[in-house]
Amino acid sequence: MSASWEQTYAQRTQRMSSSAIREILKLTDQPDVISFAGGLPSPEVFPVQDFAEACQRVLSEKGAQSLQYSVTEGYVPLRETVVHITERQGLTLTPENVLITAGSQQALDLLGKILIDPGDRILVESPTYLGALQAWAPYGAEYITVPTDHNGMITDALEDALRQKPKLIYLIPNFQNPMGVTLTLERRQQIVALAERYNVPIIEDDPYGQLRYEGEHIPSVLILDGQPRPQTPIYDGNVIYLSTFSKILAPGLRLAWVIAPVSVIRKLVQAKQGADLHTPTFNQMVAYEVSRGGFLDRHIHLIRRLYREHRDLMLAALDSHFPPGVEWTHPAGGLFLWATLPAHIDSARVLQAAVEQKVAFVPGAPFHPNGGGQNTMRLNFSNASPENIRNGIFRLGKVLTEQIRAS
């Protein structure tokens, strides 16, 4: 007699669900579908030849080490690279403040493992990153939401939310996924001050911070939290910071990093040891080799130029083809923009009609942990070719026009 698997699963699996984005990508995995659904970098910016040369150097010079088990914290030269990146932004660190993870998604899962008990409340923007909600659902997280406008989280509503005693604040300040908006300096400063006053740690998720296409750089929440503190080599502040090599090198590496107080890093290391022992040694060593000698700065400049062209093309196409009554954000960087439809239009139904016309996007509702957003959609501009951006927005504009006319 075979096992009854439904009765065998742990209770936490009842809180698991498939990613809405991944499910849409299954529907659109056809060559004739123009997809604005994923958050994929453009393959045009993958430095394939540089990786080939770096792989050869690593194998010829450090072959045995690169194929061996390694320390959980991560390859020291790569952690030192993260330290140098952060020091250039104005904060002194030590490699002890850094953990290399298998992508930011693993970092989110590990943070859930060490920080979230069933029923804990997490304060988030609404909408917020779907992957964080998916990572933390099995740990029993509940959410306090603060609305977001074109300048990021609306801090006028933050103090009331903090009085509900959240355990953590989760933020994506730069070119937020899904809206593409950026948190202003004034609001960042307010959040840092209020988090300090209410003794609530901040998780700052910053995968897109280096992908700015216009305007002035704004210091990260980590920097704003760390600068007023005594400048010791070891950061011991109120922020856990996440970033990634996925958007500035290649997502297939599955490499990201966490910056946090040493005590938090140690606890994350223990959690990671139970998950995968360590992030792949070879991947880390190759990423370090590729990043050396100023390559990373040059490569980021290339990415910015290409993605800005894609963004500008999509914004122009939206102006030309989207019907009256639809509004959208104007991201200063990142990979996404956010469209808001008339209140009575359900973007999930629009998606069904759009897929019939061979174009796809992500409906906005899943990004709202406590409901809402049925009349919103996320569009990715980094991955599609210029021709597909023009054709796809033309198709989507026709679908929206028909849906609005028929409603």
Secondary structure, DSSP 8 states (H G I E B T S, - for coil): ----HHHHS-GGGGG----HHHHHHHHT-STT-EE--S----GGG--HHHHHHHHHHHHHHHHHHHTS---TT--HHHHHHHHHHHHHHT----GGGEEEESHHHHHHHHHHHHH--TT-EEEEEES--HHHHHHHGGGT-EEEEEEEETTEE-GGGHHHHHTT--SEEEE--SS-TTT-----HHHHHHHHHHHHHHT--EEEE-SSTT-B-SS-----HHHHHHTTS---SS--SSEEEEEESTTTT-GGG--EEEE--HHHHHHHHHHHHHHTSSS-HHHHHHHHHHHTTTHHHHHHHHHHHHHHHHHHHHHHHHHHHS-TT-EE---SBSSEEEEE--TT--HHHHHHHHHHTTEE-EESGGG-TTS--TTEEEEE-SSS-HHHHHHHHHHHHHHHHHHHHH-
